[in-house]
């Protein structure tokens, strides 16, 4: 199966997962679309990265694959209703924290940490602003986990930007945009959960999330010009 065909399946599964989440607000049975296709989309992205050839490096690919698996586990925890598993959000948060550690490991295989300091300063400033806005709405039990998660997310995103600017390659640009999309998705999720409801939040959060994962998975490939 070609990379293009795998990408088409990812798009279809993601659309079904998003449709299930959106329609599930009005039609309870539609929620099962979300339960099935949310993890299936992430799993398909995993195979997309696994079958990519040629790869930047085996170490980079393995770290990205590990991050996608952690994201898959996080997907399952986050979609579980609180009536089924009360600690689902916290477990999902920890799963994605591990995912960002894996992604950061990949991004450090071929670029210096904080090679572009301005990227880190800019992303850190943005993170502080968002956290200060969200802080009053955070339950006390989640404050430490959320701060730890935000630090890892911002570090991963900043390193993705730094790597992209250092390498100036297609892989670097894909991971850079993927990191920014991941930060956007998580920012929307946080504002929707802890600040104020966002209209069509499943569409906005999941579309930016799947785009982030797909771009990060695509960055595994070594393109001819590199």
C-alpha positions in Angstrom: 0.0 0.0 0.0 1.4 3.4 -1.0 1.9 6.3 1.4 -0.7 8.2 -0.5 -3.3 5.5 -0.1 -2.5 5.1 3.6 -2.9 8.9 4.0 -6.4 8.6 2.3 -7.4 6.0 4.9 -6.1 8.2 7.7 -8.2 11.1 6.4 -11.4 8.9 6.1 -11.0 7.4 9.6 -10.2 10.9 11.1 -13.4 12.3 9.5 -15.5 9.5 10.9 -14.0 9.9 14.4 -14.7 13.7 14.3 -18.2 13.1 12.9 -18.9 10.6 15.7 -17.8 13.2 18.3 -19.8 16.0 16.8 -23.0 14.0 16.1 -22.7 12.2 19.4 -23.9 15.4 21.2 -27.3 14.9 19.5 -27.4 11.3 18.6 -26.0 9.0 21.3 -25.5 6.0 18.9 -23.2 8.2 16.7 -20.7 8.3 19.6 -19.7 4.7 18.7 -18.2 6.0 15.5 -15.9 8.1 17.7 -15.1 5.2 20.0 -14.1 3.0 17.0 -12.4 5.4 14.7 -10.5 7.7 17.2 -8.0 5.0 18.2 -8.2 3.4 14.7 -7.0 6.7 13.1 -4.0 6.9 15.4 -3.2 3.2 14.8 -3.3 3.9 11.1 -0.9 6.8 11.5 1.4 4.4 13.4 1.5 2.0 10.5 2.0 5.0 8.1 5.2 5.9 10.0 6.2 2.2 10.4 6.1 1.5 6.7 7.8 4.8 5.6 10.8 4.2 3.4 13.5 5.4 3.3 13.7 6.8 6.9 15.7 9.6 8.4 17.2 7.1 10.8 16.0 4.1 12.7 16.4 5.8 16.0 14.3 8.7 14.8 11.6 6.4 13.5 11.5 4.2 16.6 11.1 7.3 18.9 8.3 8.6 16.7 6.6 5.2 16.7 6.8 5.0 20.5 5.3 8.5 20.8 2.4 7.5 18.5 1.7 4.4 20.6 1.6 6.6 23.8 -0.8 8.9 21.9 -3.0 5.9 21.1 -3.1 4.9 24.7 -3.9 8.5 25.6 -6.7 8.6 23.0 -8.4 5.6 24.7 -8.2 7.1 28.2 -9.4 10.5 27.1 -12.5 9.2 25.3 -13.7 7.1 28.2 -16.7 8.7 30.0 -16.0 9.7 33.6 -18.8 7.3 34.6 -16.7 4.4 33.2 -13.2 5.6 34.5 -12.9 8.7 36.7 -9.2 9.0 36.2 -9.4 8.9 32.4 -8.3 12.5 31.9 -5.3 12.2 34.2 -4.2 8.9 32.7 -4.6 10.4 29.2 -2.5 13.4 30.3 0.3 11.2 31.5 0.2 9.1 28.3 0.6 12.2 26.2 3.3 13.4 28.5 5.2 10.2 27.7 4.4 10.8 24.0 6.1 14.2 24.0 9.1 12.7 25.7 9.4 10.2 22.8 8.9 12.9 20.2 11.5 15.1 21.9 13.9 12.2 21.8 13.4 11.9 18.1 13.8 15.6 17.5 17.2 15.5 19.3 18.7 12.7 17.2 19.9 15.1 14.5 19.7 18.6 15.9 21.1 20.5 19.0 18.8 21.1 21.9 17.6 24.8 21.8 19.8 25.5 18.8 17.5 28.4 18.1 16.9 30.0 21.5 14.4 32.5 20.3 12.0 29.7 19.5 12.1 28.5 23.1 11.7 32.0 24.5 8.7 32.7 22.2 7.0 29.3 22.9 7.6 29.6 26.7 6.1 33.1 26.7 3.0 31.9 24.9 2.7 28.9 27.3 3.0 31.2 30.4 0.2 33.5 29.0 -2.1 30.5 28.3 -1.4 28.9 31.7 -2.1 32.1 33.6 -5.5 32.4 31.8 -6.4 28.8 32.5 -5.1 28.5 36.0 -8.2 29.7 37.9 -10.2 26.9 36.2 -7.8 24.1 36.9 -8.8 21.7 39.7 -6.1 21.6 42.4 -5.6 17.9 41.8 -4.6 18.6 38.2 -2.4 21.6 38.7 0.9 19.8 39.0 0.2 17.2 36.2 -1.0 20.0 33.9 2.1 22.1 34.6 4.4 19.1 33.9 2.5 18.3 30.7 2.6 21.9 29.5 6.4 22.1 30.1 6.9 18.9 28.0 4.5 20.0 25.2 6.2 23.4 25.0 9.7 21.9 25.0 8.7 19.5 22.2 7.1 22.2 20.1 10.1 24.6 20.6 12.6 21.9 19.7 10.5 21.0 16.6 10.7 24.7 15.5 14.4 24.8 16.4 15.2 21.6 14.5 13.2 22.8 11.5 15.2 26.0 11.4 18.5 24.2 11.9 18.0 21.5 9.2 16.0 23.4 6.7 14.8 20.0 5.3 11.4 18.6 4.4 11.5 16.4 7.5 12.3 19.4 9.6 9.5 21.5 8.2 6.9 18.6 8.6 7.9 18.1 12.2 7.9 21.9 12.9 4.3 22.3 11.6 3.3 19.1 13.4 4.6 20.4 16.7 2.7 23.7 16.2 -0.5 21.8 15.4 -0.1 19.6 18.5 0.2 22.7 20.6 -2.8 24.2 19.0 -4.9 21.1 19.5 -3.9 20.9 23.2 -4.5 24.6 23.7 -8.0 24.3 22.3 -8.7 21.2 24.5 -7.5 23.1 27.6 -9.6 26.2 26.9 -12.6 24.1 26.1 -12.3 22.1 29.3 -11.0 24.6 31.8 -12.0 28.1 30.5 -15.2 28.1 28.4 -16.9 25.8 25.9 -15.7 26.2 22.3 -18.2 25.8 19.5 -17.5 22.6 17.4 -14.7 21.8 19.8 -14.4 18.1 18.6 -13.9 19.3 15.0 -11.2 21.9 15.9 -9.4 19.8 18.5 -9.3 16.5 16.6 -8.6 17.9 13.2 -5.5 19.8 14.5 -4.5 16.7 16.5 -4.7 14.2 13.6 -2.9 16.7 11.4 -0.1 17.0 14.0 0.3 13.3 14.3 0.2 12.7 10.5 2.9 15.5 9.9 5.1 14.1 12.7 4.7 10.6 11.3 5.5 11.9 7.8 8.7 13.5 9.1 10.1 10.0 9.5 10.7 9.8 5.7 13.9 10.8 4.2 13.0 12.8 1.1 15.2 12.8 -2.1 16.5 16.3 -1.5 17.8 15.5 2.0 
